[in-house]
Amino acid sequence: MREFNISKLINKKLNVALTYNLRPDENFVTENLSLYSKNSSLNDAFAEWDSKETIFAIRDALEKYHKVTMIESNADAFEQFRKNNLDIVFNVSENTNGISREAQIPAMLDMLNIPYTGSDPLTLASCLDKARTKEILTYHNIPNPRFIVGNDIIDKDVELDYPLILKPIGEGSSKGIFNSSLIKNFDELKEQAKQIIKKYNQPIIVEEYLPGKEFTVAILGNNSEAQVLPIIEMNFDTLPDDVNPIYSFEAKWVFDTKENQLDLYSCPANITNELKTQIENTCLAAYNALRCRDWSRIDVRLDKYGVPNIIEINPLPGVLPDPKENSCFPKASRAAGMNYEELINTVLYHASKRNNLI
């Protein structure tokens, strides 16, 4: 693990814009806990967006070294980018409309020739579309579960081995992945497919369920400087007994809260050096195949043979600042000896170096 003294890396004060989406409901977690207890529909509409606490924490970290302008990701953003004399944009915006929504702010910035942190529009759109991600991984011989895409009601059984995992094709933050998404037979598949296609108005992806352990892997940097932070292992046995061992919306947002934190993650993961190397190499191969930049979080699960398979690539990882909340990237960075301020500014450092700003 490389040592990063961020104060030594930053040799120029930059004019930085922070672009973001603010979650409109600050009672998001409390509301969903109430809905779950009533056996009602969970509200995951704004799961990908950030709270005030997170947005202000990112701003405060950047302001330690730079001038920061706040630009909300909305219809006014383009003009805000034009009229401010910006050196670079720190982008954590998710947006709402369409499967290319995460690419919209970076596309604006490319048009205006303004540098920004993170991946380009093509990578962001490709990684949000789970099928496109898997097609690219498969082309590069990077292990991932067998799958099909469903555009309409599934009226005949699939040539995949049960159990299966069913997801909307273009959502993040566990949106659309519920405890009921672990499918054991065709009747369940047919019913869940109908519900998810209707709710999210998009195709579904159906994958073979992998029975092995699950890990999440944070990567920072580019090219030879790309580094894998300490691997996080998921401890699904800490979930309630009647809950399936998957990182569902319920696992992420209902059962595991700041007030009732589960021992859901182990970091560093308690694994052999051989498996650690396999996971790191697989994730770096995926990171490079999808042309991720500066940072990404990659989810991995072992198949029945113990082989690491990629199940998700997130080039806009969540960064909740409170250690009492189980946020993967900050947890991995803390295990690497990097505090929150150093994490945020290290991402900015890599983007600034990539754009020859420092």
PyMOL commands that set and color helices and strands:
alter all, ss='L'
color gray80, all
select helices_A, chain A and resi 6-9+28-37+52-63+77-83+101-112+121-128+130-139+179-181+186-200+223-225+236-238+249-255+273-289+328-335+340-354
alter helices_A, ss='H'
color red, helices_A
select strands_A, chain A and resi 15-20+67-72+88-91+147-150+164-168+182-183+204-208+214-220+227-228+232-234+265-266+295-302+308-314
alter strands_A, ss='S'
color yellow, strands_A
deselect
rebuild
show_as cartoon
